[in-house]
Structure formats: structure tokens, C-alpha cells
Amino acid sequence: MGPVQTPLAYIAQRWTPSPRTLRRAALAAVVMSVLIIVTGGAVRLTGSGLGCDTWPKCTDDSLIVTPEQGYRGAIEFGNRMLTYVLSAAVGWAIVATRSTKPWRRGLTRLGWAQFWIVMSNAVIGGITVWMGLNPWTVAGHFLAANSLLTVAVITWHRTGEGDTAPRPRVPRPVRKLSWAITIVSALLIVLGTTVTGAGKHAGDSSDVPRMPWDWTNAAHVHAIAAWVVCALALAMWLVLRVVDAPDDTRARARDLLIVLVAQGCVGYVQYFTGVPELLVGAHMLGSSLMWIAVLRLTLSLRERPLVSPDIPAQADPELATTA
């Protein structure tokens, strides 16, 4: 009698996903990561944060939403149920990465990292409900969702690469500029939570505590960081043309500029129109798209060539096909 196999090993022994299937599985996790951020924003913007007033149940007496909780309860419970769809997408990514031939351990670890972030953020979400939508835990819940998006995008990118050591495609100063863009963009997202944490949309009609500063001052600081990101992104676009970077890398810089301009327009319009819910939701979607654009730009500055399965790993690297 042979050794007992895990379910993943059993599937991997009998199924090998095509490269397209692998990328689609990873992309599904990216899409669901964005969707969970946007729908989480919808929960807050509709005042449904305490639609289910406890966790993991929806009420003290019911696992699911009840008619007495109205549409706000349905919105909050629906967002909780969407977590299962997200988990299914991440699970598909894990199965697909585990089933590749040869087995790519690093890629599988990235898939499992997504799973543990989802589980951890579900707990953070529960704590947020228990604490009556404390703005600090709400901010932590949002940032954890962005951590999931980060790992999902990296996983998606890695499915199109090999497992060789990364090699740069642009000079070192350009790569340092990309890290500056990444760091300031992350700071921009964090500062965004200070605006919403002190702002008008607390997530519930009850007396929800807010962060202890004026939201307009936080918005001004947030806007300064946004202008810094725009300046760095414009510098990157120009520098990539000067160093004759690969076409796909220059396209990533262009995409980032487009997203930043659109996001800036939405941000200013929402500020001067009293932060209406629909525009705040659009701004949250823009935040996710900006972060994806930043990550894709940074990741495009190096490459890991794919090695043809017909060529031994010890063969001359000059013969390896590139991604």
C-alpha cells in the first residue's frame, strides 16, 4: 500500500493545467480581490457595516440575515458570502499552481499566502464588527485586503515567468525610481484610510467613532502624496523612453499615468461635491487599479525567462526562450 496522498497531490498527479488555465486561475484571484475591496466599500457607503451586528453569526440567534435587518443586513451578509467566492478563486489558483509540471513550489506558496491572508482578514472583519466599526480596525481590514491584492498580482505575473533568477531589463537607477513609486503609492493608500477614517461615511447610522483629526486636513495630505506619485510616474515614463526600455514596460508606465489622472479627477470632484457615495466607491476602485498598475510596472522591470521543456535545465541559457 502506497503512501497516503493529500487531495492537492492527488489532483496534481492526474491533471496538468495549460499555461492559459494557470494564468486565468491567478487572474480570477486578482479580480475577486478587487471586487471584495469595492463591495466592502459599498457596505460602508450604504451604512450597512453593522447590518449583521455580530460575527461569525449575522445575529445572536441566526447564522444568516433575517427580514428584520432590512436591506442593510442583506448588503452586509452578501459581502460576507462573497468571501466564499473569493476563497474559491484563491483555491482554484492554489490547485492550478500545485498541478503545474514541473511543480513550481514558489508559485504554490504564493497561492497559499493568499489563502492565509483571506482567512486572517475574515477574522479582522469580525473584530471590526465586534468593535462597532472602530475606524482603526476598519483601516486595517482595508489594508489587509490590499495585501491580498498585492500577492494576487504578483502570483498572476509569476505565472507568465520561469523560475530562473530574475535579471534586470533597465538600469539600476530606473529600478530605484520604481521602488520610490511603489513606496509612495503604498503611503498614498494608507493616507487614504486616514481620510475615510475621519470622514463622513462611518459605515453605520449609529454613533460610530472617527479618527481624531479633521478629514479635510487629512485629504490635503493625501492629495500631496498623490501629486508626488504623479510626478514620479511622469518621471518614470520619460526615463523609460530615454533608456529605450522594452515596449511592454513603457506601456505599463503609460497605463499608470492614465489611471493616476483618472483617479485624481475623481478624487477632486468627490472632494468639492461633498464626497457623494458613488464617487467614493469609484475612488476605491481607482485605488485598486492604481495599485495594480504600480505593481505591474515594478514587476516588468525584471524578467525570469521560461526554459523550454525540450531543453535540459543545464543547457546554455542563450538557448532558453524568453517569456
N, C-alpha and C positions, 0 to 999 in steps of 0.2 A: 504493500500500500504506500503510495507516494505521499510527499508532504502536503499538508492542507494549504490550499491557496486562498489568498484574500480575494474578495469579489473583484477588485480592480485588476489583480494579476490574472484572474480567470478571464475577464473581458479582454485584457490586453493580449492574451495568448490566442484569442480567436478573432480578433478584429484589428485591423490597421487602418487608421483614418488617412485619407488623402491629404496632401498639403492644404487644399482648399477647405476641406472639412475642418481641419485643425484651426485654420485662421478664422473660419466662421464661428467656431466654438468660442475662441478667445474674444472675437468681436462682440458676440452676444453678451458676454460678461461686461464689456465696456458699455454697451447700450443700456443694459439694465442698471449699471452703476449710475449712469446719468439720470435715468428715469427715476430711480429711488431718491436721488437728490431733489429733482424737480417736484415729485409728488410729496416729499417731505416738506418742501416749501409750501405746497398747496395746503397741507394740513395746518401749518402755522398761519397762512394768509387768510384762511377761511375761519379762523378762530376755533379750529377743531382739535387743538393739541390735547385737550382733556375730554374729547368726545368719548373715549374709553378711559374711565377715571382711575384705572388700576392696571397692573401688569403682573403676570402674563395673561390673566383673565381680562375681559373687557369691563366687567363689573364684578363686584364681590360675589355675585350669585350666578354669573353667566360667562362662559368662555367666549361667546360671540356677542355681537351688537344686538341690542333689543330695540323694539319700536319706540320706547320711551326716550331713547337717546337721540332720536331725530337724525337729520342728515349729517350733523357734525359727528355723531357717533359712527355713521356709515363711512364717512371720509377717513376718520382715524383708523377704523378697523380695516378698511380697504388698503390703507397704506401698510398696515401690519401684514396683511395677507400677501402683499406684493413682495415682501421679504422672502416668501417661499418661492416665488417665481425667480427672484434674484439668486436664491440658493440653488435652484435647478440649473440656471445658466452657468453659475460657477461650477456646479457639479459636472455639467457637460464638459466644461473646459478641463477639469481635472481628469476625467475619463479619457478625453482626447489626447491630452499631453502624456498621460501614462501609457497609452496604447501606441504611441509612435514607435517606429522601428528605424534605428536602434532607440532604446529607451533614453529619453533626454531628462535626466534627473533634475537638472536646474530648472527646466521648464515646468516639471511636475511640482517642484517646491513652490514656484510662483503661484501655481493654481491652488495649492493648499494654503498659501499665505492669504489668498483672497477669502477662502472659506473661514479661516480663523478671524479675519477682520469682520466678516459678516456676523459671525456669532458674537464677537465682542461688542460690536455696535448695537446689536439687538439688546444686549444687557444694558448698554449705556442709554438706549432709548427707554428701557423700562425704568431705569433710575431717574431719567428726566421726568417721566410721568409721576413717579413716587414723590419727587421733589417739587411738584406743582409747576413745571416748566421753568425751573431756575435757569436764567439766561446763560450761566456758565456751563451747565450741563448741555443745554441746547447747542451752544457753540461747539462743545466737544463732540456732540453727536454729528454735527455737520462736518467738522474737520476729519472725523473718523471715516465718514462717507467719502471724503476726498482722498483719504489714504487708500481706500479700496479702489477708487478710480485710478489712482497712480499705479498701483500694482497691476490692475487690469490692462491699462495701456501698455505698460512695459511687457506684460505677457503677450499681448497682441503683436507688439513689434518683434519680440523674440521669436515668434512662430515663423517669421519670414527670414530668419538668420540661421546660421550654423552655430556650433558650439566651440568654434576656434576662438583664440584670444582676439579681443577687439583691436582694430587698428584704425588710427585717425584718418579722416578724409579731408581735414582742413588744418591749418597751422594752429599751434598751441594757444596763441593769444585769442583766436576766434573761439576756441573751446572754452577759454576762461570767460569770455563775454557771454557765452551761452549759460554758464553756471550763474553768472550775475543775473541774467534774465530769470532763470529758474528760482533763485533765492528771493529776488524782489517780488516775483509773481506769487510765491508762496506767502510772503509777508502781506501782499495785497489781499489775498483771500482771508488771512487771519484778521486783518484790519476790517474787512467786510463784516465779520461776525461782531465786531465792536459797534458797528453802526446799527445792525439789526438788533443787537442785544440791548441797546439803549433806545431804540426807535419805537414807532407806533404799533407795529404788528407783533404783539406779545405772544400770540398763539391761542389766546382764550379770552373770553369776555370778562372773566373774573379779574381780581386784583393781582396780576402777575408781577413779580419783582422785575426791575430793569437794572441794567448796568449803571453804575453811579457816575455818569457824565452826560453832558448834553449831546444828543445824537447828531446835531448839525456840526459840532466841532469834530466829532469822530468822522463824519462824512467828508469834511475838509481834509483831514489827514489821509483818509482813504483815497481821495482824489489826487493828492500829491504823489502818493505811491503809484497810482495809475499812470500819471504823467511820466514818472521815472521809467516804468515798464515800457511805455510807448516810445520814449527816447532811446532806450536800449534796443528795442525791437527794430526801430528805424536804422540805428547804427549797424545792427546785425545785417539787415537787408542790404545796406550799402557795402559793408565789408565783404559779404559773400560774393558780391559782384566783382569787387576789386581782386579778390584772391582766386577768382574763377572756380568757385565751388561747384560741385555736381548740381545738375538741374533740379533733382528732387529736393536737395537741401535748400536751394533758393526758393523753390515752391513752398516749402514749409515756412520759411521766413515771411513770404508774401501772405500766406494763409493767416499767420499770427497777426500781421498788421491789419488785415481785413477784419478779423474777429475783434481786435482791440478797438478799432474805430467804431464798429457797430455797438460794442459793449459800452464804450464811452458815451455814445449818443443816447443809449437807453438810460444810462446812469444819470446823466444831466437832466434829461427830460423827466425822469421819475422824481428827481430832487426838486425841480421847480414846479412840479404839478402836485406836490403833496404826497408823494410815494404811493400812488394807487396800486392796488394788489396785483393787477395784471402785469404792470410794468416791473414790479418787484420780482414776480415769477419769471419774467423774461430775462431779467438781470441775473437771476440764479442760474438759468440755463446758460446764459452767456458766460458766466463764471466757469462752468464745467467745460464749455467749448474752448475757452481761453486756456485753461489748464491742460487740456488735451493737446492743443496747438503748441504750447510751450514744451511739453514732454516730447512730442514728435519731432520738433526742431532739434532739441538737445540730443535725442537718440539718433537722429540722422547724421550727426557729425562724426560717427564712427561706424564701422561695419564689421561683421563677422561672416566671412564668406562661407557659403554652403559647399560642402565637399560632395562630389558626385559619388553615388553608391557604387559605381563601377570602378572607382579608383581607390586603392588602398589608402588608409589614413596616413601611411608613411611616405606616400608619393610626393613628388615635387609640388610644392604649393602653387607654383606657377601654372600647373595644370588644373587647379581647382576652379570650378565655376563659381562665379560670384552671385550674390543674391540679387 
